[in-house]
Every structure is written in C-alpha cells, then in structure tokens.
Amino acid sequence: DEVVFNGLVPEEQNVAIWAEITIDGKTYTTNMNYLRIYTDTVLSEGIVPEVSSGEDAAELTDGIINSADGGNTSRWTPASDDHEPTVTMKLDSEYTVSSVSVFFNNKDRRFMNTPSGINIQISSDGQNWQDAVIGGAVPSTSTIYCYEVDQYNYPIGQKAQYVKVSFPGGAAGDQM
C-alpha cells in the first residue's frame, strides 16, 4: 500500500519503507528502513523573528530547507561583525516547546561559516530568560555537506512564549 504523509500525523507512528523491483520476472526486495514519525507542531510557522543583524529574517521560518535550485538561497546570514548573532521568536501563546530544530544550511561555504556554538534560552514574558541549552553541538568546519543530515534538534521540554537562539563567538571560520 502507498502511504503519503501530508503535514502532521495525529499520533506517533512506526513505518517501514522498502522497494520491490521485478526484473525479467524475478522480484527483488530492498532492505527495509524503519522510521518513527512523531507528532510535532511547528510553532514558528508564519513568525518573522527578531534578529541581531543581517537581512532575510523571514527566511528562518519559511519552511524551506533547500531551495529548488539546489543552492542556499533561503537562509539567514548575520553580519560578519556580529560576534553574538541572536534570533528571538515570540510565539502567539505559551506552549510546551519540546525542541528547537536548526538546519545549518551552508552548502556553498562547505561549513566554513558555521557558528562556534549555540545557546538557547526561553521565557514566558520576553524579559526573564532561562537557559535551556548552553554550548550545544554545531557542525564542524570539516563536516561534509549532506542535505537533511545537518538538522540539529535541541531538546527543551519546557513552557515558553519566547525562544532566543544565540551563537556566542560568532562564526567558527572567517565569516558569519
């Protein structure tokens, strides 16, 4: 049976994916790949975050991981002299934020422009901030680019209406 997932699933599901190919009357079956599909809601959809520098802040939440031309035309890049680039999102209400996902979309620069580190803070009022992730992992400058592999998920599991993501120290390489 063909299963097509459009959007979100109502509950967690386990699925298996494989292919059956028939050549000259003989059927071959590929290895099965098992996936667990989680129920998630993208809280940042439609929000234009506040950024410390740079343009194209709306592209942080446009849902495009890789642009149709295979390049990186949908991304936010802070100014090169911004030594603590910061993105702050105000959600429409307070939610339990299960995780923050960041896709380091940097194919054209071969990760020479990745941040030195990542911190994530949360707040209910936008004034009083609580550390949720300090010194989170980021791709290294030797990372080989591979589309969806480079999405990093940072578990949060706390209530918040504001989420602040910062990259202390700016870029690991020459530019940010």
C-alpha positions as CSV (number, residue, x, y, z in Angstrom):
1,D,0.0,0.0,0.0
2,E,1.2,3.5,-0.7
3,V,1.2,5.8,2.3
4,V,1.6,9.6,1.8
5,F,2.2,11.9,4.7
6,N,0.9,15.4,4.2
7,G,1.8,17.6,7.2
8,L,1.4,16.2,10.6
9,V,0.3,12.8,12.0
10,P,-2.3,12.6,14.8
11,E,-0.2,10.2,16.9
12,E,3.3,8.7,16.8
13,Q,3.6,6.0,14.1
14,N,6.2,3.4,13.1
15,V,6.5,2.8,9.4
16,A,8.7,0.6,7.2
17,I,9.9,1.7,3.7
18,W,11.2,-0.7,1.1
19,A,11.1,-1.3,-2.6
20,E,10.2,-4.3,-4.6
21,I,11.7,-4.5,-8.1
22,T,10.9,-7.1,-10.8
23,I,13.5,-7.8,-13.4
24,D,12.9,-10.5,-16.0
25,G,10.1,-12.0,-14.0
26,K,12.1,-12.2,-10.7
27,T,11.2,-9.9,-7.8
28,Y,13.9,-8.4,-5.6
29,T,13.2,-6.7,-2.3
30,T,15.5,-4.0,-0.9
31,N,16.4,-3.7,2.8
32,M,13.6,-2.3,4.9
33,N,14.2,1.1,6.6
34,Y,12.2,1.7,9.7
35,L,11.1,5.2,10.7
36,R,9.3,6.6,13.8
37,I,7.1,9.6,12.9
38,Y,6.5,11.9,15.8
39,T,3.6,14.3,16.4
40,D,5.0,17.7,16.2
41,T,3.7,21.2,15.6
42,V,5.9,23.8,14.0
43,L,5.3,26.7,16.4
44,S,7.5,29.2,14.4
45,E,5.5,28.9,11.2
46,G,4.5,32.4,10.0
47,I,6.5,34.2,12.6
48,V,9.1,36.7,11.5
49,P,11.8,36.6,14.2
50,E,13.8,39.5,15.6
51,V,17.4,39.1,14.6
52,S,20.5,40.9,15.9
53,S,21.8,41.7,12.4
54,G,21.6,40.8,8.7
55,E,18.6,40.6,6.4
56,D,16.1,37.9,5.4
57,A,14.9,37.1,9.0
58,A,11.6,35.7,7.5
59,E,13.6,33.0,5.8
60,L,14.4,31.5,9.1
61,T,10.8,30.3,9.4
62,D,9.8,29.9,5.7
63,G,9.9,26.1,5.9
64,I,12.4,25.8,3.0
65,I,15.4,23.7,3.9
66,N,16.9,23.5,0.5
67,S,15.9,25.9,-2.3
68,A,14.5,24.4,-5.5
69,D,17.7,25.3,-7.4
70,G,19.7,23.1,-5.0
71,G,21.5,26.1,-3.5
72,N,21.1,28.0,-0.3
73,T,19.0,30.9,-1.4
74,S,16.6,30.6,1.5
75,R,18.6,31.3,4.6
76,W,19.5,34.0,7.2
77,T,23.1,35.1,7.5
78,P,24.0,37.6,10.2
79,A,26.5,40.4,9.6
80,S,30.2,39.3,9.6
81,D,31.0,41.7,12.5
82,D,28.1,40.3,14.7
83,H,30.0,38.3,17.4
84,E,26.9,37.0,19.1
85,P,24.2,36.6,16.4
86,T,20.8,36.2,18.0
87,V,17.4,35.1,16.8
88,T,14.4,35.8,19.1
89,M,10.9,34.4,18.3
90,K,7.7,35.4,20.1
91,L,5.1,32.6,19.8
92,D,1.4,33.6,19.6
93,S,0.9,31.9,23.1
94,E,2.8,30.0,25.7
95,Y,3.5,26.4,24.7
96,T,5.5,23.5,25.9
97,V,8.4,23.7,23.5
98,S,9.6,20.1,23.0
99,S,12.6,21.0,21.0
100,V,14.3,23.6,18.7
101,S,15.5,22.4,15.3
102,V,18.2,24.3,13.5
103,F,19.3,23.5,10.0
104,F,22.8,24.7,9.2
105,N,22.2,25.3,5.5
106,N,25.7,26.1,4.4
107,K,26.5,24.1,1.3
108,D,28.1,26.8,-0.7
109,R,30.6,27.6,2.0
110,R,31.4,24.0,3.0
111,F,30.7,24.9,6.6
112,M,33.4,27.5,6.8
113,N,30.7,29.8,8.0
114,T,29.2,27.8,10.8
115,P,28.8,29.2,14.3
116,S,31.2,28.4,17.1
117,G,28.4,27.2,19.3
118,I,24.7,27.6,20.1
119,N,22.8,28.7,23.2
120,I,19.0,28.6,23.6
121,Q,17.0,30.5,26.2
122,I,13.3,30.5,26.9
123,S,11.0,33.0,28.5
124,S,7.3,33.4,29.4
125,D,7.5,37.2,29.3
126,G,10.4,38.1,27.0
127,Q,12.2,39.8,29.9
128,N,13.3,36.9,32.3
129,W,15.3,34.3,30.4
130,Q,16.1,30.7,31.4
131,D,18.9,28.7,29.9
132,A,17.6,25.7,28.0
133,V,20.7,24.7,26.0
134,I,24.2,26.1,26.7
135,G,27.1,25.1,24.4
136,G,25.0,22.9,22.1
137,A,26.7,21.0,19.2
138,V,27.1,22.6,15.8
139,P,28.6,21.3,12.6
140,S,32.4,21.4,12.4
141,T,34.2,23.1,9.6
142,S,35.2,19.7,8.4
143,T,31.6,18.5,8.1
144,I,30.8,17.2,4.7
145,Y,27.6,18.7,3.4
146,C,24.6,16.3,3.3
147,Y,21.2,17.9,2.9
148,E,18.8,16.8,5.8
149,V,21.5,15.2,7.9
150,D,22.6,18.6,9.1
151,Q,19.5,19.5,11.0
152,Y,20.3,19.6,14.7
153,N,17.5,19.1,17.3
154,Y,17.9,20.6,20.7
155,P,15.5,19.1,23.4
156,I,13.8,21.8,25.5
157,G,10.7,20.3,27.1
158,Q,9.6,23.4,28.9
159,K,6.8,26.0,28.6
160,A,7.7,29.3,26.9
161,Q,6.3,32.0,24.7
162,Y,9.7,33.4,23.7
163,V,12.6,31.4,22.3
164,K,16.0,33.0,21.9
165,V,18.8,31.3,19.9
166,S,22.2,32.8,20.0
167,F,25.6,31.9,18.6
168,P,28.2,33.1,21.0
169,G,31.6,33.9,19.5
170,G,30.1,34.3,16.0
171,A,31.5,32.2,13.2
172,A,33.9,29.4,13.7
173,G,35.6,30.4,10.4
174,D,36.4,33.7,8.7
175,Q,32.8,34.9,8.2
176,M,29.3,34.5,9.7
